[in-house]
Amino acid sequence: MATSAELMDRAVKVIPGGVNSPVRAFGSVGLTPRFIARADGPYVWDVEGTRYLDYVGSWGPMFLGHNNPAVRAAVQEACERGLSFGAATELEVQIAEYICETVPHVDMIRMVNSGTEAVMSALRLARGFTGRDKIVKFAGNYHGHSDCMLVAAGSGVMTAGVPDSAGVPAGCAQDTLTATYNDLDSVRALFEGNPGQVAAVIVEPVAANMGVVLPGEGFLEGLRALCDEHGALLIFDEVICGFRLAYGGAAARFGIVPDLVTYGKIIGGGMPVGAFGGKRDIMQKMAPAGPVYQAGTLSGNPIAMTAGLAQLVELHDHPEHYERLEQAGERLFGGIESLLSEANAPCTLNHVGSLGSVFFTPDAVIDYTSAKTSDTARFAEYFRFMLERGFYLAPSQFEAMFISTLHTDEMIDETLAAIGEFLS
Ligand SMILES: *Cc1c(COP(=O)(O)O)cnc(C)c1O
């Protein structure tokens, strides 16, 4: 079989940068990506046959570990009935009913094919519903790669949007206003500077795309109050937090009711799925019920819905999965905390439940500016050290560690031993 290096040589000739999503290229850690051949439980194997304990979990979906037998069996059975119909199915009704019954702040939901699409559509809906154009987002929060969301990494409060990517027209970005995470005054200033113009505030209720950054005391409550005061919608981007931090996501964990939520990752059980949902009066504005257009040839695909529903049912019916992840998170992140303080390492750990990040900076990380003080060269050393010892971490300082329910105490202790060795 070809090696990862050989595959990368072939890949770069036919796929830009050799990968279909940039972080997979391992650019920031200076390595050739490992090409993965298969995965099972908490492990992935590369094409060379090396086994890694996986702390990426396909960036979240593999909550129950890879290749969950119930999800796999449901998918195999569904495949017998055909892969796609492009027509309404009972399955779509079932999964929508299921989510609306089990998530209190979702009255109606629409399925799409990725988190990017979910956010893009939710923003259009917020604009259509309020008749306003501007969106507030936070520096360092990632909401997929639609034009108006590729703004903000780094732009300061009160500045008009400047795109982060070539190819985003200035006109698309100018209605995106950037606030500072954990800074309600920055949000208030944007509302006051743009009276009656802000359609929505979109936020990662726990930020996980600048490394893990927790919402400070009162931050999410404050956003809720500011949105109410100014007639804007509050959108929780739960693409990572949804069904992970609690079955009801960050909204349930922190007890805040958003107007709309976006989902991705976990909701598809490993298949490409996204969704957005929320209050009935807002969702009813979607076509064909209402005037806000949105569509998708493969949306609600029967195989994807089967995988998603099977995983959601498993999560909902077995709250012990969440208990296990909390315990595993305490063991791993509590252990890392002790190692960092024993080694007197100039690092900061942020974590909640099964999500966490070690930042190679001594400063508290509360927003994008503080996250960027991290020593990314030191992170790259850490990443390479761990990979060599069989631990597959996200290849960037600005990503989370994801634990699955199949990461045992013993595996976590092995991970801690390796981290301890790196720090000493
Ligand atoms: C991953 C992610 C997205 C984008 O989802 P894709 O399925 O990659 O398009 C959006 N928002 C958040 C918070 C994410 O983590």
PDBQT file of the ligand as one rigid body, heavy atoms in Angstrom, charges set to zero:
ROOT
HETATM    1  C1  LIG A 501     -17.008  23.151  11.851  1.00  0.00    +0.000 C 
HETATM    2  C2  LIG A 501     -17.796  24.371  12.174  1.00  0.00    +0.000 A 
HETATM    3  C3  LIG A 501     -18.615  24.997  11.221  1.00  0.00    +0.000 A 
HETATM    4  C4  LIG A 501     -18.622  24.584   9.779  1.00  0.00    +0.000 C 
HETATM    5  O1  LIG A 501     -19.115  23.299   9.602  1.00  0.00    +0.000 OA
HETATM    6  P1  LIG A 501     -18.723  22.506   8.242  1.00  0.00    +0.000 P 
HETATM    7  O2  LIG A 501     -19.535  21.260   8.326  1.00  0.00    +0.000 OA
HETATM    8  O3  LIG A 501     -17.250  22.288   8.321  1.00  0.00    +0.000 OA
HETATM    9  O4  LIG A 501     -19.108  23.369   7.110  1.00  0.00    +0.000 OA
HETATM   10  C5  LIG A 501     -19.419  26.037  11.615  1.00  0.00    +0.000 A 
HETATM   11  N1  LIG A 501     -19.428  26.450  12.887  1.00  0.00    +0.000 NA
HETATM   12  C6  LIG A 501     -18.653  25.884  13.841  1.00  0.00    +0.000 A 
HETATM   13  C7  LIG A 501     -18.740  26.356  15.252  1.00  0.00    +0.000 C 
HETATM   14  C8  LIG A 501     -17.806  24.835  13.509  1.00  0.00    +0.000 A 
HETATM   15  O5  LIG A 501     -17.003  24.311  14.441  1.00  0.00    +0.000 OA
ENDROOT
TORSDOF 0
